[in-house]
Amino acid sequence: MSAARKVLLVTHTRRPEALAAALETCQKLVSAGITPVMAAADQAELSAYAVEQMAARGGSSLPTEIRILDRDTTLADIEVAMVLGGDGTILKAAEVVREARVPLVGINLGHVGFLAESERDGLAEAVDRVVAKDYVVKERMTLDVRVFVEGSEVYRTWALNEATVEKSERERMLEVVVEVEEHPLSSFGCDGIVIATPTGSTAYAFSAGGPVVWPSVEALLLVPLSAHALFARPLVIKPDALVAVEVLHRSAGHGVLWCDGRRTWQLPPGARVEVVQSDKPVLLARLRNSTFTDRLVKKFSLPVAGWRGADEVHKAE
């Protein structure tokens, strides 16, 4: 007898619409013979929501087939993770599954949801595709990030979107020097520096004026934040380069490192942050063959009125 298939569910438990979507997903998976798996805290929140809904509206109960991650099963048994929420929830899920190389399927319940594969109205189809194993797994580049103080490594982490060195006090500028491939590039005062992956090019780096980079392009992005310098343009750097940012001793205050807006570390004057491409990607399960161009148009509501396409243009020649 083959082992039961298991799908991890990660949801934004503070949003009723996410809990409703999670309850629906659990029921559909169980009906298809697949075992839903959740973190203990998420399962407790979903159980309380189901009880509340039954009392108020006579809704459906939470399936008893749900298993608890790290108690009833491990990541090694998980086939795929379905993430119900926005990009923040997908980043949360990536923290959980990256080491085990479990692919993520994102169902967007947030605003832009650039990492998500489907919207709320496509939830039923997404579950059907997972049940049928009808998806393609793509690798997304990540970053390894290390912090050094007085020559000693004091912190190590990673990032899917970006590693950002920022000033910790609003009224004080951060003085930094940027290094690429073990050679100094420029020093200046700024609000911070964003070092992003192509995946992160549509996140913080984009808001700071950086370029959008196609996910299939392997590169590092360096985007200064409000830099006081003649040469402080966004840069696209080869993927195997070491990029470093040093907080100069003349800085009026401390800096702070943020990775994906989730993991943080204080940076005293003299601290050095080193960023390189990681050999551990995040896996995203794609349900459609749409291009990144289509995703840009949809997520940013870009105007394409008047487009005829190559076939129509060639017919007119």
N, C-alpha and C positions, 0 to 999 in steps of 0.2 A: 504494500500500500504506500502510495506517495505521500510525502508530508504535506500538510495544509499550506496553501499559499498565504503569505502574510504581507499586509500593506500598512505602513506607518502613516498615521494621520497627525499632522501638526496644524493647529489652528490658533487664531487670535481669540483667546478665551474671554476677553473683556468686551467683545462686540457681539451682540445678540445675533446679527445676521451671519457671523462666522460660526457660532454655535449651532444655529439652525442648519447651515450647510454641512457641518460636521455630522450632525445627527442623521441627516438625509444620506450622506455618504456612507456612514456606518451601516445603515439599513440596506443600502444597495449592495454593498460589498458582501454582507452576510447572506443576502438573497442569492448572490452569485457563488456562494461557497468559499469566499475568501475571508480570512480572519483579520479584522481591524486591530491595529496595535497603537497604543497611545502612551505618552508619559503619564505617570500617576497623577500629577497635578492637573493635567489637561482632562484626563478621564473623570476626575472628581468634579471639575467645573462643568463638564458636559452632562454628567449624571444629575447634578443639581438643576441644570437648565431643563433637562427632560422632565424631571419631577415637577418643576414649576409650570411648564407648559401643559402637562397632563392635568394639573389642578385647575389651571385657568381656562384651557380650551379643549381638554380631552385629547391631547396629542398623543403621539406614539412614545412608547417607553424606549429606554436605551437598551440595545441588544446585549444580552449576557455573554455573547461570544467575544467581546473585546478583551484583549490581553494587554498586560502592562509591560512596557519596555523595561528591560534590566531586572525584572522580577519573574515574569512568565516566559520571556523570550529575549533574544539579543539581536543586535543589528545584523549579525551574520545571517539571520533567518529572514531578513526583510528583503522583499523583491523590489519595491519602489516606495517612495514617500510622497503622499499627496498633501499639499500645503494649501490651506484655506485662509487667505488673508492678502495683505499687500506685500510689497517688496521687503519690508521689515520682517515680516513673518517668514518669508523665504530665506532671508539672511539668518534668522534664528534657526531654521531647520538645517541650513547648511552647516552650522556649528555642530549639530548633532550627528550628521551622517557623512561628513567629508572623509574622515579617516576610514570608514567602512566602504566607501565608494558606492553608496546607495544613490541612485538617480532621483531627482526631484521633479514632480509635476506641480506647477503652481496654478491655483485657481484664484484669479484676482478679485478681491473684495475691497480693495483700497481705491486709490485715485488712479495714478498712471499705471502702476503694476508692470513695469518693463520686463521683469524677470518671469512673470506669469505666462502660462501657456494658454489659458482659457479664461473667459469671463464667467460671472455667476450663472448666466443663462445657458452656459455650455457645460455645467457641472455634470448633468446626466450623461452626456456624450463622453466627457472625460473619464468618468467611471467605467463606461462601457469599453473605452479604448484600453484602459488599464486592465480590465478583466480579460480582454482579448489579447493582451500583450502587444497591442498595435501602436507602438511608439518607437521613436529613434532616439538613442542616447547621444548627446553631444557633450564634449568636454569644454569647460570654461576655465581659462587661466586664472590662477590665484597668485598671491604674493606672500613671501616669507619676510617677516619684519623683525628686526632685532634692535634693541636699545643698549647703548654702551655709556657708562659713566666712569670717567677716570680710567679708561682702558679696559674695564671689566663689563662683561655682559650682565645686565640686570633684568632684562625682560625679553621674552620671545613670544611672538604671536603670528597671525596670518590675516589675510584680507581677500575677499572676493571682489569687492568694488574698489576700495581705496584705503590707503594709509594717509592720514592727514596730520601734519605738524601745525599746531595753531597756538596763538597767544592765549594765555590763561586769564589775562586781565584786559578788560575791554579798552581801558584808557591808555594802555601801554603797547608800544610796537615791539614785535619780535625781531631781533637781529639774527640773521642766519647766513650761512654759506652753503651753497649747493655743490655737490661733487658728482661727477658722472665718470664711470670707469676709472676710479681712483685718481682723478684729476679735478682740481677745483674749477668750477664754471663761473660762478658769480656770487657776490655777497650783497645783501641789501636788507632793509627793514621792510616788514610786511605784516599782514594779519596771519599769514600761514602759507603752507605749501601742500598741494594735493598731489599724491603719487597714485595713479589709478591704472587699472587694467582696462582693456577694451570693454568689458562688461560694465565697469564703472564709468565709462566715458559718457553715459547718458544719465549719470547721477550727479554727485557733488561737482565733479570736474566740469560737467556741462553747464551747471549753474554759474560756475566761476569763469566761463568763457572759453573752456577747452573745446577741442574738436570732437566730433562723434567718430568713433572708430568701429569698423565692422568687427563682429566677434571672431571671425575667422582669421583676422590679422593678429599676429603675436607681436605685441609692443607694450612699452611702458609709457604712460603719459605723465608729464610734470607740468602742473598748472599753479603758478604763484597766485596768492590771494592779496589783492590791494597792495602790490609791491611798489615801493618808492625807489625805482631804478629805471635807467634808460633801456636796459636789456632784461626784460622780465616777461617774455612772451611764453605762451604754452609750447612745450616741446614734445615731440614724439621720438622715443628712444628705443634702440634695439632691445629685444626681450632679454638677452643674456647679460645686459649691463648691470653693474652695481650702481645704484643711485643712493646717495647719502645726503642727509641734511644735518648740519651741526648748528646747535644753538650757541651763538657766540657769547663769550663772557661779558661783553659790553651790553648785552640785552638788559633792559630795565627790569624785566620780570621773567618768570618761568614760562615754559611752553607746556603743551600737553599733546600727547599722541592719541589719536582716535583711529580705530580700524573698523570700517563698516559702520561707524556710529555706535558700536556695541562694546568694544573692548578699548580700555583707555589706560594711559600711564603718564605720570607727571615727568616733565623734562626740565631739570635745573640747568642754569647756564653751564655750558661745556658739554652737555649731553649730545650724543651722536645717534642718529637713527639710520639704519642701513636697510635697504629694500632690494630684494632680488625676486626673480620669477621662481615660484615654487614648483616642485615636481609632483605635487598633489593637487590635481584639479578638482573642481566641483562638477558633478555630472547633472545635466538637465535633460529630462525626457521631453522630447518634442512630439506633438501630436499631429502637426501639420507641416506641409512642405513649403509654406509661405517664406518669402525672402525677408531679409532684414530691412530692405526698403519698404516692404509692406508693413512691417512692424513699426517703423518710424512714422509712416503716414498715419497709421491708426492711432498710435499712442499720443502723438503730438498734434493730431487733427490737422495735418498739413494740407494746403489747398492743391489739388491736382486737376481742377477743372480745365478743360481744353486739351487734355492729353489725348492723342490719337493712337500712339504706339507705332512701332516700326512697320508693321504689316500694312496699316492704313496709309502711312506716308509713302511706302514703296508702291502701293497700288495707284497712288495719285501721280506718280512720276511717268 
